[in-house]
Amino acid sequence: MSDQLFDGRRFRLLTLVDYFIRESLAIRVGQRLTGDDVVSV
């Protein structure tokens, strides 16, 4: 997901959800999310 702040800066959210048990496993927020960030989460 992504959104924009009031001053125009954009940020992204990486959310990992297990739909079988309906639980959020991780949420990572940052202006830049790289492939290494995804692997580490």
N, CA, C and O of each residue as an XYZ file, in Angstrom:
164
protein
N       0.846     -1.155      0.000
C       0.000      0.000      0.000
C       0.898      1.226      0.000
O       2.059      1.156      0.403
N       0.366      2.323     -0.444
C       1.113      3.574     -0.394
C       0.143      4.716     -0.114
O      -1.061      4.617     -0.352
N       0.709      5.795      0.397
C      -0.088      6.978      0.702
C       0.821      8.194      0.605
O       2.022      8.071      0.365
N       0.234      9.360      0.793
C       0.979     10.601      0.671
C       0.675     11.483      1.874
O      -0.475     11.599      2.298
N       1.723     12.104      2.423
C       1.565     13.012      3.547
C       1.054     14.366      3.070
O       1.005     14.619      1.866
N       0.677     15.231      3.990
C       0.127     16.546      3.636
C       1.124     17.410      2.881
O       0.724     18.286      2.115
N       2.433     17.173      3.089
C       3.446     17.988      2.410
C       3.919     17.363      1.094
O       4.871     17.854      0.486
N       3.272     16.299      0.655
C       3.573     15.706     -0.643
C       4.524     14.526     -0.620
O       4.700     13.860     -1.640
N       5.145     14.249      0.529
C       6.047     13.096      0.607
C       5.233     11.806      0.616
O       4.201     11.705      1.278
N       5.727     10.822     -0.140
C       5.035      9.543     -0.245
C       5.696      8.526      0.673
O       6.897      8.594      0.934
N       4.894      7.578      1.161
C       5.441      6.481      1.949
C       4.706      5.202      1.579
O       3.599      5.235      1.041
N       5.342      4.077      1.877
C       4.778      2.774      1.538
C       4.680      1.899      2.776
O       5.430      2.056      3.739
N       3.733      0.974      2.721
C       3.547      0.012      3.795
C       3.608     -1.387      3.194
O       2.917     -1.693      2.222
N       4.437     -2.218      3.783
C       4.495     -3.623      3.416
C       3.764     -4.390      4.509
O       4.209     -4.409      5.657
N       2.663     -5.013      4.169
C       1.875     -5.753      5.149
C       1.840     -7.220      4.770
O       1.574     -7.570      3.620
N       2.113     -8.080      5.749
C       2.031     -9.525      5.560
C       0.893    -10.043      6.426
O       0.898     -9.874      7.645
N      -0.077    -10.674      5.785
C      -1.267    -11.147      6.488
C      -1.451    -12.629      6.203
O      -1.368    -13.066      5.056
N      -1.703    -13.398      7.260
C      -2.050    -14.813      7.123
C      -3.578    -14.894      7.175
O      -4.178    -14.752      8.241
N      -4.191    -15.118      6.036
C      -5.651    -15.126      5.970
C      -6.262    -16.371      6.588
O      -7.442    -16.360      6.938
N      -5.491    -17.450      6.731
C      -6.025    -18.663      7.335
C      -6.318    -18.443      8.817
O      -7.388    -18.816      9.300
N      -5.376    -17.841      9.539
C      -5.589    -17.588     10.964
C      -6.013    -16.141     11.229
O      -6.233    -15.749     12.375
N      -6.124    -15.351     10.151
C      -6.575    -13.952     10.227
C      -5.721    -13.126     11.188
O      -6.220    -12.495     12.120
N      -4.432    -13.156     10.927
C      -3.488    -12.458     11.780
C      -2.502    -11.671     10.927
O      -2.055    -12.148      9.884
N      -2.169    -10.479     11.369
C      -1.155     -9.679     10.699
C       0.210    -10.127     11.214
O       0.485    -10.044     12.411
N       1.057    -10.598     10.313
C       2.353    -11.119     10.710
C       3.409    -10.025     10.809
O       4.294    -10.090     11.662
N       3.317     -9.006      9.930
C       4.321     -7.948      9.954
C       3.798     -6.729      9.213
O       3.019     -6.846      8.268
N       4.234     -5.570      9.654
C       3.965     -4.313      8.957
C       5.280     -3.534      8.936
O       5.866     -3.275      9.987
N       5.737     -3.164      7.757
C       6.975     -2.381      7.605
C       6.606     -1.094      6.867
O       5.965     -1.145      5.817
N       7.004      0.048      7.405
C       6.697      1.352      6.826
C       7.997      2.052      6.464
O       8.955      2.021      7.236
N       8.037      2.683      5.295
C       9.216      3.434      4.906
C       8.982      4.188      3.613
O       8.036      3.914      2.874
N       9.863      5.145      3.355
C       9.757      5.892      2.104
C      10.263      5.055      0.945
O       9.764      5.175     -0.174
N      11.244      4.214      1.202
C      11.761      3.313      0.171
C      11.845      1.924      0.735
O      12.527      1.706      1.737
N      11.169      0.975      0.119
C      11.245     -0.417      0.521
C      11.895     -1.185     -0.616
O      11.381     -1.216     -1.734
N      13.023     -1.801     -0.323
C      13.759     -2.542     -1.343
C      13.413     -4.017     -1.273
O      12.703     -4.463     -0.372
N      13.916     -4.751     -2.220
C      13.729     -6.198     -2.214
C      14.353     -6.846     -0.998
O      13.842     -7.846     -0.493
N      15.465     -6.280     -0.516
C      16.107     -6.792      0.702
C      15.205     -6.604      1.914
O      15.181     -7.455      2.803
N      14.460     -5.498      1.964
C      13.508     -5.274      3.039
C      12.415     -6.334      3.030
O      12.023     -6.846      4.079
N      11.933     -6.652      1.847
C      10.872     -7.658      1.720
C      11.384     -9.014      2.186
O      10.678     -9.728      2.898
N      12.598     -9.378      1.795
C      13.163    -10.665      2.196
C      13.389    -10.709      3.696
O      13.144    -11.745      4.314
N      13.843     -9.628      4.299
C      14.107     -9.632      5.733
C      12.836     -9.736      6.562
O      12.845    -10.311      7.651
N      11.750     -9.184      6.053
C      10.474     -9.278      6.769
C       9.939    -10.674      6.646
O       8.870    -10.975      7.176
